[in-house]
Amino acid sequence: MDLRNLRYILEVVKWQNVTKAAEQLHITQPTLSKIIKNLEDELGVILFDRSGKSIQLTDSGSVAVRHFQSMLRAMDELNVDLEAVANLKVGKLIIGLPPVISSVFFPKIVATFQQHYPNIEFQIIEEGAKKIEHLIREGHLDLGFVVAPVNEDTFETMPLIQQQLGLVVHQHHRLAGREQVSLRELRDEKFIGFPKEYAVREHIVKACRAEGFEPRMIYESSQWDLQAEMVAERLGITIMPEAVCKKIANKHVRVISLHDPVLPWHLLMVWRKEEYLSYAMREFMTFVQAAADEFLP
């Protein structure tokens, strides 16, 4: 059923005259008569009573016209809504974010983005990077922020931060006066770390094993600020992303560079390959990329 033809029918109802309606529609009277006849044949009913001086709706025609009006109104509303989405007036993004980086830069980015697009709704799912990758693969998240490397056969990626991991120790720790520390010097230390599903934890464990030892994890927490407080209480040491280390305000801890080896920490924005990218997603990706120098540490 052609919606344009339904509009033609309503024009006939308005003028109660096929010739007059055809003039208003800028089509010929035979063409309009044929459209009416074809629609009547399609529906199996007579829409108009043509026996009088003006044509009138039949009972079936009155019922049909009410539905035609509803259909056309719904289509008009659909077009308005689609235009709103296309203009980023409305939309929703479901984003995966590891707690370790959630306070580093994300609030600034979202706040500024929503100043431009106040009706874009954000739903934030806080999980470790590995869980975020799984949720994106399963279609539960639009995009996420994770730590490299990722499977590039599965994900599209946008690099955001390229930094290193830093060592956090108590101010009176035996290594506190050093500018650099090698990873193997931490063989006998007590580690405070992120949970096992966090990519940072995985990178640290792999690096330690490559140096010939298994890190002794005595506490774990997903909250970087709690880890820093535990270090301040001399419960152990921790290794964190450089961006997070810069946010530690506790005067009782020291941050030291790691070398031999350097532990990279590269943050990516990722989404599923061949995924449909909504207007809101595309604009947000563009915004993050453009704002990286301003907001990312």
C-alpha positions, -999 to 999 in steps of 0.1 A, spaced: 0 0 0 15 32 -12 13 59 15 13 86 -11 -19 72 -25 -34 74 10 -27 111 10 -45 113 -24 -76 96 -9 -76 121 20 -75 149 -5 -106 135 -22 -123 133 12 -115 169 18 -129 182 -15 -156 156 -20 -148 158 -57 -123 139 -77 -117 166 -103 -111 193 -77 -88 170 -57 -68 161 -88 -63 198 -95 -49 203 -60 -26 173 -63 -14 183 -98 -24 150 -114 -51 142 -139 -86 132 -129 -83 98 -147 -51 91 -128 -67 98 -95 -98 78 -103 -75 49 -112 -57 52 -79 -90 51 -60 -102 21 -80 -69 2 -74 -70 8 -37 -107 -3 -35 -97 -35 -53 -67 -40 -30 -89 -36 1 -120 -54 -14 -144 -26 -4 -160 4 -20 -145 36 -4 -168 63 -20 -204 66 -29 -205 83 -63 -243 84 -67 -248 121 -56 -235 154 -68 -205 151 -45 -189 118 -36 -192 106 0 -174 80 20 -192 47 24 -193 31 59 -162 10 49 -146 41 35 -150 60 68 -133 31 87 -105 30 62 -99 67 62 -95 67 100 -68 41 96 -52 60 67 -50 91 89 -34 71 117 -9 55 94 1 88 78 4 105 112 26 76 125 48 80 94 51 117 99 61 111 135 86 85 124 102 110 100 104 136 128 120 111 152 145 99 126 154 135 118 159 141 155 182 111 157 201 122 126 206 156 141 218 140 174 189 155 193 181 121 209 200 88 213 216 65 238 251 51 242 260 21 263 297 23 271 320 -1 290 346 16 312 371 0 336 370 16 370 407 21 369 403 48 343 367 60 349 378 91 369 409 99 348 393 116 319 359 103 311 337 127 332 353 157 314 346 142 280 310 132 288 303 166 304 315 185 274 298 162 249 265 166 266 268 204 266 265 200 228 240 171 228 220 172 260 195 146 249 221 119 243 217 95 272 248 76 285 247 43 303 280 34 319 289 -2 326 320 -5 349 339 -37 344 374 -49 338 387 -46 303 384 -84 295 347 -83 306 341 -52 285 356 -70 254 332 -99 260 302 -76 264 310 -58 231 314 -91 213 280 -102 226 264 -69 215 256 -57 250 278 -25 247 281 0 219 317 6 226 343 4 254 376 16 266 402 -12 271 439 -17 273 459 -29 243 464 -54 228 430 -66 216 419 -90 189 418 -68 158 399 -95 139 370 -88 163 374 -52 172 378 -18 155 401 3 176 410 40 182 442 47 201 437 72 229 465 71 255 500 57 252 517 57 286 535 34 310 528 17 342 544 33 373 554 18 407 537 32 439 555 27 472 554 41 507 576 72 513 599 52 536 601 21 514 636 9 506 632 20 470 614 54 476 645 74 469 651 59 435 641 75 402 639 42 384 634 6 395 637 -26 375 608 -51 377 631 -79 390 639 -58 421 603 -63 432 606 -101 434 602 -102 472 576 -75 475 540 -78 486 517 -67 457 484 -49 460 468 -54 426 437 -52 405 413 -82 402 422 -110 378 397 -99 351 416 -65 347 440 -62 318 464 -42 340 467 -71 364 473 -95 335 501 -73 320 518 -71 354 517 -108 360 530 -117 325 559 -92 329 568 -106 363 568 -141 350 590 -131 321 615 -118 348 614 -152 365 590 -147 394 554 -148 404 541 -116 420 528 -122 455 493 -106 454 481 -102 490 453 -77 484 433 -68 454 408 -40 447 393 -24 416 396 10 431 430 27 424 425 52 453 420 24 478 451 7 465 471 40 471 457 42 506 468 7 513 503 15 501 502 45 524 495 21 553 526 0 543 506 -30 533 525 -35 501 533 -19 467 512 -14 436 517 -8 399 493 15 382 489 34 349 508 67 347 476 86 343 463 72 376 495 77 394 493 115 386 460 116 405 473 102 438 473 130 464 485 110 494 517 126 506 529 93 522 535 75 489 560 79 461 556 71 424 587 56 407 593 49 370 597 12 360 623 2 335 640 -30 324 614 -36 312 592 -6 307 555 -17 311 534 0 284 498 10 291 480 19 258 443 28 262 420 21 232 384 28 224 370 -3 207 338 -15 191 328 -46 172 339 -50 136 311 -45 110 289 -31 138 262 -6 128 274 28 140 245 50 151 246 87 146 254 92 183 282 66 182 299 82 152 296 117 167 309 105 201 339 88 184 347 119 164 344 140 195 367 118 217 393 118 190 392 155 186 392 162 223 420 137 232 447 163 235 426 185 257 411 160 280 434 129 281 463 130 305 
